[in-house]
Amino acid sequence: MNSSLLKTTLSCGFGLLVFCIGFVNTFWGNDPFYGLVIILLSVLFLWPVINWVFTWMPKKTLLIAKIILGVLILWSSLGVGELFEKIELMHTHFPLPKNDKLHPN
């Protein structure tokens, strides 16, 4: 597998993960603006933005910046943002479809 393709795939996958973290933080919890900032930062990990940034930033500097940004996003989401508690809140309050065949009264 080509090294460039692997880096792009990992970056886009991490971007989607960060986008999902931002989505959860936006709609469940007490600070929706924190979630919106995380969603906006996830754009930096997605493929078209990476190509645009490559044109004006050295690759080594971009890699270091993305690693630092990724660690800060994960640290703030898991520690300060209490991501696991928000996921539990999402599971308990998410509307589930009712199927009378599975749950007879």
HELIX and SHEET records of a PDB file:
HELIX    1   1 SER A    3  PHE A   27  1                                  25    
HELIX    2   2 PRO A   32  SER A   42  1                                  11    
HELIX    3   3 VAL A   43  PHE A   45  5                                   3    
HELIX    4   4 TRP A   47  PHE A   54  1                                   8    
HELIX    5   5 LYS A   59  TRP A   75  1                                  17    
HELIX    6   6 SER A   76  VAL A   80  3                                   5    
HELIX    7   7 LEU A   83  HIS A   93  1                                  11    
END                                                                             
